Amino acid sequence: MLTKATITVDLAKITENARRVVDALGGRQVVGITKVTCGSPEVARAMLAGGVSALGDSRLENLAGLRAAGINAPTWLIRSPVPALAEETVRYADVSLESELETVLALDAAAGALGKRHAIVAMVDLGDLREGMMPAGLPAFVDRVGALANVDLLGIGMSLTCYGAIVPDERNLAQLVALTRSAEEHLGRRLLISGGMSSSLDALVGGLLPDRIDSLRVGESILLGVSTVTRERILDLHTDAFVAEVPVIEVMRKPSKPIGTSAQDAFGGRPEFEDRGERLRAICAIGRQDAPPEGLRPLDAGVEVLGASSDHLVLDVDAMTAPPRVGDTLRFVPDYSATLRLFTSPYVRKVFAGAE
């Protein structure tokens, strides 16, 4: 009997998704991003088995964990460190995404002290307003980095969709290619173009991804099988590689509308409720501390997610053919936000199955 919330990962489906993405990109480099699973070595190995050529994560702790697990694939740090973490960055990441010269100078000094070389991708902001220098600042940045002794400029990159929800399109993709070609002319050598993340797969499907873009950083689409632009299935990928199972701790008939004077809920909101009469309700042992309720899609027919407090998930199960009993398990497919929190929560058990 399940006693606590559990997320089960089908590693074979992740491997197959990675293989389909790699094949669809036709020889371009794919950096498999593990951050939503907190740098899970099992997930990393599944991605590598599917053909990704490098692994990326936003946390140095996760990259260190991959190395400690014996994974020797090239690693990318996809969130720039503060200069004080330059030494750790050089130790655990082969490549980092950078936009601040001060940080790059710290990386150069750290790499020299360690007797190593470190590669960077210069990030430009093409409209999403997350990380990256404005395009006008790139020439001076390239010129300065090109003179460093221990840092190599591997390429030029961008991030879109994650913050400003800007979609990769003909204009910003062409601008990235043009900026890179200008930098190449200045340096006299070819540079890698890191053309964004999972959202750039929509440009691929739509025939808009320039051939010159030779690298993508892909996490969500490999892991959850969806477009990050539409959240619909893409490239015929598996969308159920992650399943959350949660134990039921109460099943009772109750009014559908709370009784009494309404104030704020535990999170400062003022919820509204439709009066549907008495309904059969179930409470599961998971809450907002572990996953946002709106990010959990029920797999059991007749289950409706109503909401959650910190530690209780409230469900309408009136339409279930066979209502659950206390101690039973209900299943959900988590979206990106829910997967992120499920893996981050120490109260959720992680199970890995189906490795090739």
C-alpha positions in Angstrom: 0.0 0.0 0.0 1.3 3.4 -0.9 2.0 5.5 2.2 3.3 8.8 0.7 3.2 10.7 -2.6 5.4 9.1 -5.2 6.5 10.2 -8.7 7.4 7.4 -11.0 9.6 8.0 -14.0 9.5 5.7 -17.1 13.1 6.0 -18.2 12.5 4.0 -21.4 10.0 6.7 -22.5 12.5 9.5 -21.8 15.1 7.6 -23.8 12.7 7.2 -26.7 11.7 10.9 -26.5 15.3 12.0 -26.6 16.0 9.8 -29.6 13.0 11.2 -31.5 14.1 14.8 -30.7 17.7 14.1 -31.8 16.6 12.4 -35.0 14.2 15.3 -35.8 17.0 17.8 -35.4 19.0 16.0 -38.1 22.5 16.1 -36.7 22.3 19.3 -34.6 23.7 19.1 -31.1 21.1 18.4 -28.4 21.9 19.4 -24.8 19.6 17.5 -22.5 18.4 19.7 -19.7 17.9 17.9 -16.4 17.0 20.8 -14.1 13.3 19.9 -13.7 14.4 16.6 -12.1 17.0 18.3 -9.9 19.8 16.8 -11.9 18.6 13.2 -11.6 21.5 10.9 -12.7 18.9 8.3 -13.8 17.2 10.8 -16.1 20.5 12.0 -17.4 21.5 8.5 -18.3 18.2 8.0 -20.1 18.7 11.2 -22.1 22.3 10.1 -23.0 21.0 6.7 -24.1 18.6 8.6 -26.5 21.5 10.4 -28.1 21.9 13.8 -26.5 25.5 14.9 -26.7 25.7 16.9 -23.5 23.8 17.5 -20.3 22.8 20.9 -18.9 21.5 22.1 -15.6 21.0 25.5 -13.9 22.5 24.4 -10.5 26.1 23.6 -9.8 25.0 21.2 -7.1 23.2 19.1 -9.7 26.2 19.1 -12.1 28.4 18.0 -9.2 25.9 15.2 -8.5 26.1 14.0 -12.1 29.9 13.8 -11.8 29.7 12.1 -8.4 27.3 9.5 -10.1 30.1 8.7 -12.6 28.5 10.5 -15.6 31.3 11.9 -17.7 29.4 13.5 -20.6 30.0 17.2 -21.4 28.1 19.4 -19.0 26.6 22.9 -19.5 25.7 25.3 -16.7 22.7 27.1 -18.1 22.4 29.8 -15.4 25.3 32.1 -15.1 27.1 31.9 -11.7 28.1 34.8 -9.5 31.8 35.5 -9.9 32.5 33.9 -6.5 31.4 30.5 -7.9 33.8 30.6 -10.8 36.1 27.9 -9.4 33.1 25.5 -8.9 31.8 26.3 -12.3 35.1 25.4 -14.0 35.3 22.2 -11.9 31.8 20.9 -12.8 30.8 22.5 -16.1 32.6 22.3 -19.4 30.4 25.1 -20.8 28.5 28.0 -19.2 26.1 30.6 -20.6 27.4 34.0 -19.9 26.5 37.7 -20.5 28.5 39.6 -17.8 32.1 40.2 -18.5 33.0 40.4 -14.8 31.9 36.8 -14.4 33.8 35.7 -17.5 37.0 37.3 -16.1 36.5 35.4 -12.9 36.1 32.2 -14.9 39.3 32.9 -16.8 41.2 33.4 -13.5 39.7 30.2 -12.0 40.5 28.1 -15.1 44.1 29.4 -15.0 44.5 28.5 -11.4 43.1 25.0 -12.0 45.1 24.4 -15.1 41.9 23.9 -17.2 40.1 25.6 -20.0 36.5 26.7 -19.8 34.1 27.4 -22.7 31.3 29.9 -22.7 28.3 30.7 -24.9 27.7 34.4 -25.1 24.0 35.0 -24.4 22.1 37.8 -26.2 18.6 39.0 -25.3 16.4 38.9 -28.4 13.2 40.0 -26.7 12.3 37.6 -23.9 14.0 39.9 -21.3 15.5 37.1 -19.2 19.3 36.7 -19.4 21.5 38.0 -22.1 23.2 41.2 -23.2 21.5 43.5 -25.7 22.7 42.8 -29.2 24.6 46.1 -29.4 26.9 45.0 -26.6 27.9 41.7 -28.3 30.9 43.0 -30.4 32.8 44.5 -27.5 32.1 41.4 -25.4 33.3 39.1 -28.1 36.5 41.2 -28.6 37.3 41.1 -24.9 36.6 37.4 -24.4 38.7 36.6 -27.5 41.8 37.9 -25.8 41.4 35.8 -22.6 44.0 33.1 -21.9 41.8 30.3 -20.4 38.3 30.9 -21.6 37.1 29.9 -25.1 34.1 31.5 -26.8 32.3 28.4 -28.0 29.3 30.2 -29.5 26.4 32.6 -29.3 23.0 31.8 -27.8 19.6 33.0 -26.8 16.8 32.1 -24.4 13.2 32.6 -25.4 9.7 31.8 -24.1 10.6 31.0 -20.4 10.1 34.5 -19.0 8.6 36.8 -21.5 6.8 34.0 -23.4 8.3 35.2 -26.7 8.2 32.6 -29.4 11.2 31.8 -31.7 10.3 33.0 -35.1 11.8 34.0 -38.4 12.9 37.4 -37.2 14.6 36.6 -33.9 16.2 33.3 -35.3 17.6 35.2 -38.3 18.9 37.9 -35.9 20.7 35.3 -33.9 22.3 33.9 -37.0 23.3 37.4 -38.2 24.9 38.3 -34.9 26.9 35.0 -34.9 28.1 35.5 -38.4 29.3 39.0 -37.5 31.2 37.6 -34.5 32.7 34.9 -36.7 34.0 37.4 -39.2 35.6 39.3 -36.3 37.2 36.2 -34.8 38.0 34.4 -38.1 36.5 31.1 -37.0 33.2 29.3 -36.8 31.0 29.5 -33.7 28.3 27.3 -32.4 24.8 28.8 -32.4 22.7 27.7 -29.4 19.3 28.5 -30.8 17.2 28.3 -27.7 15.4 25.7 -25.8 12.4 23.3 -26.2 10.3 26.2 -27.7 12.6 26.2 -30.8 11.2 22.7 -31.7 8.1 24.5 -32.8 10.2 26.5 -35.3 11.7 23.2 -36.5 8.2 21.7 -37.0 7.1 24.8 -38.8 10.1 24.9 -41.1 11.4 28.1 -39.6 14.6 26.8 -37.8 17.6 28.0 -39.9 20.1 25.3 -40.9 22.9 27.4 -39.4 21.5 26.9 -35.9 23.4 23.8 -34.8 22.5 23.4 -31.1 19.4 23.4 -28.9 19.0 23.0 -25.2 16.0 20.7 -24.7 14.5 19.6 -21.4 10.7 19.9 -21.1 9.9 18.5 -24.5 12.1 15.4 -24.0 10.8 14.8 -20.5 7.1 15.7 -20.8 6.6 15.3 -24.6 5.0 18.7 -25.2 5.6 21.9 -27.0 6.5 24.7 -24.6 4.7 27.1 -26.8 1.3 25.3 -26.9 1.7 22.7 -24.2 0.4 20.2 -26.8 2.1 17.0 -27.8 5.0 17.5 -30.3 7.0 15.2 -32.5 4.8 12.2 -31.5 6.6 12.1 -28.1 5.4 10.3 -25.0 3.5 12.7 -22.6 3.3 10.3 -19.7 6.9 9.5 -18.7 6.1 10.9 -15.3 3.2 9.8 -13.2 2.4 11.0 -9.6 0.6 8.6 -7.3 -1.0 9.9 -4.2 -2.7 8.1 -1.2 -6.2 8.9 -0.3 -6.7 9.9 3.4 -10.4 10.9 3.5 -13.5 10.1 1.5 -16.8 11.8 2.5 -19.9 13.5 1.2 -19.8 17.2 1.9 -21.4 20.4 0.6 -19.6 21.8 -2.4 -19.6 25.4 -1.0 -17.9 26.3 2.2 -20.2 27.3 5.1 -19.7 30.6 7.0 -18.0 34.0 6.5 -15.4 33.9 3.8 -11.9 35.5 4.2 -8.5 34.7 2.8 -7.3 31.1 2.3 -3.9 30.0 3.6 -2.1 31.6 0.6 -3.8 35.0 0.7 -6.3 34.3 -2.0 -10.1 34.7 -2.0 -11.4 31.6 -3.6 -14.9 31.4 -5.1 -17.0 28.2 -5.1 -20.0 27.0 -7.1 -22.8 25.5 -5.2 -23.3 22.0 -6.7 -25.0 20.5 -3.7 -23.5 17.7 -1.7 -20.7 15.8 -3.6 -18.4 13.0 -2.8 -15.0 14.4 -2.0 -11.6 12.8 -1.4 -8.5 14.3 0.2 -5.1 13.1 -0.8 -1.8 13.3 1.1 -0.1 16.0 -1.0 -0.4 19.8 -1.1 1.0 23.0 -2.6 4.3 22.4 -0.8 4.8 19.5 -3.1 2.9 20.4 -6.3 0.5 23.1 -7.6 -2.9 21.4 -7.8 -3.6 23.1 -11.2 -0.6 21.2 -12.6 -1.9 17.7 -11.8 -4.0 16.0 -14.5 -6.0 13.1 -13.1 -5.6 9.7 -14.9 -8.5 8.1 -13.0 -11.8 8.8 -14.8 -14.3 10.9 -12.8 -11.7 12.7 -10.7 -11.8 16.5 -10.6 -9.1 18.6 -8.9 -10.8 21.3 -6.8 -7.7 22.8 -5.0 -5.2 22.4 -2.3 -3.9 23.7 0.9 -0.2 23.3 2.0 -0.6 19.6 2.7 -4.1 18.5 1.4 -5.2 17.9 -2.2 -9.0 18.3 -2.4 -10.8 16.3 -5.1 -14.4 15.8 -6.4 -14.8 12.0 -7.0 -18.6 12.0 -7.3 -18.4 10.9 -10.9 -16.1 7.9 -10.3 -17.7 4.6 -11.1 -16.0 3.0 -8.1 -15.2 5.7 -5.5 -11.9 5.4 -3.8 -11.5 4.2 -0.2 -9.1 5.5 2.4 -5.7 4.0 1.6 -6.3 3.7 -2.1 -4.1 5.5 -4.6 -5.1 8.1 -7.3 -2.8 8.9 -10.2 -1.9 12.1 -12.0 0.2 13.3 -14.9 2.1 16.4 -13.7 2.8 19.4 -16.0 6.2 21.2 -15.9 5.5 23.3 -12.8 4.2 20.3 -10.9 7.1 18.0 -12.0 9.6 20.7 -10.8 8.0 20.9 -7.4 7.5 17.2 -7.0 11.2 16.5 -7.6 12.2 19.4 -5.3 10.0 18.3 -2.5 11.8 16.0 0.0 8.4 14.6 1.0 7.8 13.0 -2.4 9.3 9.5 -3.1 11.1 9.2 -6.5 10.9 5.9 -8.4 12.8 5.1 -11.6 11.6 2.3 -13.9 12.0 1.0 -17.4 15.6 1.8 -18.1 16.9 0.3 -21.4 
